[in-house]
Amino acid sequence: MLGYLWAFVPVLATTLTWVFLNQQNLVKVGPTETPYPVHVLVGTMLWGLFSKSLTGVMQGFSSGSSVFVKIKSSPIAFALSGLSQVWFDLLLQCLLLVPAFLIFEISLTKEILLVPLGMFALCLLGSSLGMLLIPIASLYHDVSRAISFALGFMMYLTPVVYPVPKDGFATYLVGLNPVTPLIETTRAWLTDAQIDSLIPFVVVLTVSILLMLLGVGATKISFPHLVARMGS
């Protein structure tokens, strides 16, 4: 029972923390098109989809290490199996949107049908980066620790808990972040907000597909060498 609860706790804790900080004026957050609690809730869910997809494929591959050295098996299948828990948690978290949308009277529009595409794009970007990192992360465990640290820092360069800055150096940094157009567009489709990043969304989605093909190829090519290192 507690296992299911942990699918909700991180999202709720992050949302409540930032709502409290904003209401108490401890952190200055600019105006958002949707009510701020919904902005943070949706942003946190979408960020979690990206970050967990990145680490999920690496953990899935790692879980098969004891199998690889004994029998011939597909490394890609093991890597992608790590995404099953990511999507299961996301489906549970979507239940939180029902009371949130009712409380803040957010109406649903036909654009909500495009939300799965946005979620797929976030998952694809994360898993493609994870696939590219599998060869080096499998040999050096410090890489996984560095990735966890980098994701924590990268979250604050992504408009998860704040709107996209309109001016200043932060605008440049957030604009260069490939996760930004994916989260902004998907959140706009879900909450009926204005869409300003559709073209960057398409560009990042296209690049993610190419990165996934490259990552799969790199993993297959390096797989025999990785198995030899794992078995030694």
N, C-alpha and C positions, 0 to 999 in steps of 0.2 A: 504493500500500500504506500509506503514511503517512497518507493521508486517512482510511482506515478506523480507524487507530490513534487519531486525534484524537477519535473518538467516545467512546473509553473513557478517555483520559488525564485529562480534567478531573474526571470522577466519581471515578476511583481516587485521584487526587492529593488531592482534598478529603477523601475518606473516610479515607485513610491519615494525613493530617495531623491530623485531629481525633481519630482513635483514638490516635495517639501523644501528643497533648496531654493527652488524658483519662487515659491509662495512667500518664503521668509526673506527674499531678496539677498540671500547669501551668495547666489550665483546669478549674474545678469544674463538672461536669455532673451533674445529678440522675439518679436511677435511671430507666431506660426499661423498658417492658414487654417489648420484644424485645432481644436482644443488641445492644449499642451499635454495633458495626460495621454490622449490618444496618439499624439505625435511621438511621444517617448515610447509608449507601449508598442506601436507598430514598428518604429525604428529599431527597438531592442530585439524584437522577434526576427526582423529581417537581417540584422547584423549577426545574430546568433546562427541563422541559416548559413550565411557566408563563412563565418569563422569555424563553425563545427564541420562544415563540408571540407574545408581545407585540412583540418586535423583528422577528420574522420577517415579519409582515404589512406592517410599515413598509418593510422592506428589499425585499419583493416588489413593493410599489407603486413604490418608488424605481427598481427595475430596469427598470420599464416606461416610465420617463419619456421615454426616447428614442423609444419607439414611439408614445406618446400624441400627441406633437406632429406626427406624420406621418400616421397612419391612425387611424380610429375603432376603439376596442377597449374591452373591459370593464375598468374599474379594479379591480373587486372580484375578478375572476379573477386578475389579476396579484398583488393583495395576498394572496389565499389560497394562491397558488402558493408563497409563502414558507414555508408550513407543511410542505411535502413533505420538506424536509431535516430539519426538526424531528422528524417522526415516524420517519424512517429512522434517525436517530441514536438515538432512544428504543428502537426495536426491537433495535438492536445492543447497547445498554446493558442490555437485559433479559437478555442472555446471562450477564451478571455475577451475576445472582440465582441461577442454577443452582448454582454451587459454593458461594456464600454460604449458601444454604438447606441444602445438604448438610452443610457444615462445622458449622453451628450447630443442625442438626437441627430445622429449622422445618417443621412439617407443613402441607400445603395443605388447605384446607377449601372448602366450596361457595361461601363468600363471595368467593373469588378471581374468580368469574364477574362480580362487580360492579366489579372493578378497571378494566376499560375505560371504564365510566361515570365513575369518578373521574378518569381520565386525560383523558377528553373534557371534563369540567367544567373542569379546569385549563387545557386548551388553549383552551376557549371563553372563559374569563375573560381570559386573556392576549391572545388575538386580538381580543376585543371592545374592550379598552382600547387596543390598538394601532390598531384601526380608527378609534376616536374621535380619536386623536392624529395620524392621517395628514394631515388638512388643514393643521394648524399646523406639523407636523414637516417637511412638504414645502416649506414656505416659509422656515423658519428652522432651519438645520442645528444650531444650538446646542441645540435641543430634544432631538435624538437623543443628544447628549453628556450632557445633564442626565438623561435617562431611564436611561442606562447607569449613571450615578453613583447615582441613586435606587434602582435595582434592587440594586446592591451593598449599599446601606445597608438596604434592605427585607428582604434575606435574613436579617439578624440580628434582625429583628422577627418572623421566621417560625420555627416549631419544626422547622427542617431538621436541625440538628446537636445540638439539645437538646430535652428534653420540654417540654410546656406548663408554665410556672411555676404553682405552686399559690397563691402569695401575692405581695404587693408590687405596685408600680406596673407592673412588666413584665407581670404577668398581664392588666392592663387594656389595655396596648398590643398585646400578642399577640392578645388576644381580639377587638380591633377590626379586626385584619388579615383581610381577606376570603379570603386564601389559606390561612389557618390551618385552617379546617374542611375544606377540600378535601384538603389534604395529610394531615391527621390521619385523616380517614375512609378515604381511599384506602389509606394505609399500614396501617390496622387491617384492612381487607378483605384485604390481601395477606399480612399476617403473623399473622392470627388473633388480633389484640389486641382489647381492649375498645373499643367505639365510644361516644364521649361527645358527638359533634358532628354527629349525623345531621340534626337539624332545621336548624342553621345551614348545613349542606351543601346542603340543598334550597333554602333561601332564597338563598344565593349563586348556585346554579345558575340559579334563576329570574331573578334580577337580571342575570346574565350574558347570558341570552337576550335580555332587553329591551335591554341595552347593545349587543349585537351588531346588533339591528335599528336602533337609534338610530345606531350607527356607520356602518352601510351607507347609511342615509339621508343622513347628514351628508356622507359621501364622495361620493355621487352628486350631491348638490346643489352641493357646492363644486367638483366635478370640472372643469366648464368654466372656472372662474376659475383653477384650478390649472394647467390646460393653457395658458391664456393667459400666465400668469407664467413657466411653464417654457419657452415658445417665445420669450419676449421677451429 
